[in-house]
């Protein structure tokens, strides 16, 4: 068939220049190649990555495809333009990032866009297809009980007063001070970059698979580089024991070589992007103390926490692995995750279910007056049972020695010596004999004791200044 | 009868010759009409849809056709591109598309090809054009249709109301090319072939001939060979404009039928829908988008093009100052592609693929 023709010339072949062609070939090659941060991320994994319902194979979209979270036109297949949530959502997500009217748990699947997948394990399709354990299990090895999904972690024991969680409204509200974080952002974005977060639960010993991004460095991972790990934080770090083991350590059961923090992301710098300052807690109905993990200063009111860079006073009686003869000068610096969970916990204050290789002896409660806090302290510090030769079970979770000294030289730096004119009844309830004082009155982040701190307790007993006048007590 | 037929044939020949001469004269007198069709009138037209007493075999059995044409749009524009002077948009054999349809071995053009839509299960791979393939089995109307955006001549696709089940056409009331006020596709693009211009079309008016690819009111720079194996230096330059109100942008053309897709796209981050007619130069100087075309190199990418305010010439580099405007065609092929949702690259079959052309920090 005869075809019309045009008078168009074909000048482009002449205009082409070598460099332009080369640039074009480079650009063309990049269309199909995607091995960058998203491709390496947990969500972008072509096998285990994000996959939304019927969209994933045999549906049209590959596992890890953007469409599993984003609807570029606020619509999806055949029912355009109505998006899944009924109206367009910011960031072209299939659902709003956060339902900010939800101030407290229990959270629903629809409260946070991420919960659409990271839902209760019993609601996941296929069942249990996206298991996310708490830190105690994923990195600490405590594989008994605990949550199996992120939503479950937040919603633990909703009927119990002592279960705690990272209040997502508070997270969302606080994170808005970071430039990248928008009103419409999901609170999860404060700590994670969903386009970069990696599959750390599968590789707990390898921090290159970190799922973290600092709020102040949202566009990069945190913990993947050697300088972003606990051994580089400053001070000496010793990983706690792996659950049930005396020979292996967190994270994930590493050996001695990896127990120096070189396998552990620097959680202190990470968490303190927010917690270095006072933060309002809607759950606690008060401000949370600012964490000072950097300051030394010894026993002064202005000093930092001893679990951080500040050192112990004179001597210290610890359990393995912190009982080493050659305890580093100033002691060890701890990682936040040595004691705390990130999302939620059956204990108060996000305290882990297991610490330093053992489960807590009971629930760590909000109540300051009891000795439940010692369930945590006792995982690393020696109680009277430990110091007494471990012969009298009645001495378990008793803390007289560390406060008042024992035999020999053990009491060289105790804060309150006995036999020097002290009157037990000043501080202790006396029936049937001197009763322990709740740990929570003196031992918490930022705490110190002097003539006015903690002062008079609710039971009317007044704690006097310790020896030396002031003592940092955390 | 034979005599009558002979005289009609002679008259046809005379008319064809005269028309050809007039056309040629017009072409010679109009130096800007570089893209106008030239050649013998009889290449496209027949006075009586008859030659030597009957229809020519190559005309097919469906005529006669409007405007005394010997065929439909597809009749002329069906074939295999080889860089020649005729743009083929529909092929009976699988076109060579490659990764992006813009490679050195591809034989599709800027709009892609309708071939894949015509294949079984191909509804999502392009526009289901009436006469080329059956209607879409899922979508009975253009997704996102609002019917409230008009072409420069005031015409609106479907006159503002798209009948359920109505297929899109090449041109006309339900088409993309020409005026939406004309039922006849040929009438809709009237003058487009004979008076068509090439190169820079910066001031489109109501005439199809003055619009980019006979798209009424749309500006742009027309690549001389419809982007057959385009390069950084030789490609279409699509018109874009920020704010969403400029009806001469290539994306505004799409919005005539897919208006909802363009609602809430100009409010800024966080976007409710993927923005179009938004300049990536409006992002922070250190944003990931500033690495489009390579960090600090910023070459124009014909495979994932961006539009510009100035369409007087094709750009080899972008400067993020009115020349990095996201357009519908940045991601989609207007006619069709081998990919789901007529994407330029295999988006659905990958974790995103070409998205990283702009979302560079993800790569």
Interface residues (C-beta under 8 A of the other chain):
Chain A: X1 X2 X3 X4 X5 X6 X7 X8 X9 X10 X11 X12 X15 X16 X17 X20 X21 X23 X24 X26 X27 X28 X30 X31 X32 X34 X35 X36 X37 X38 X39 X44 X46 X49 X60 X61 X62 X63 X64 X65 X66 X67 X72 X73 X74 X75 X77 X78 X80 X81 X88 X89 X90 X91 X92 X182 X184 X185 X195 X219
Chain B: X27 X34 X35 X36 X37 X38 X39 X40 X42 X43 X44 X58 X76 X83 X85 X86 X99 X100 X102 X103 X124 X138 X139 X143 X144 X193 X198 X223 X224 X225 X231 X232 X233 X234 X258 X260 X261 X264 X269 X270 X271 X272 X273 X274 X288 X293 X294 X297 X299 X301 X302 X303 X304 X316 X340 X345 X346 X347 X348 X349 X350 X351 X352 X353 X354 X355 X356 X357 X361 X362 X363
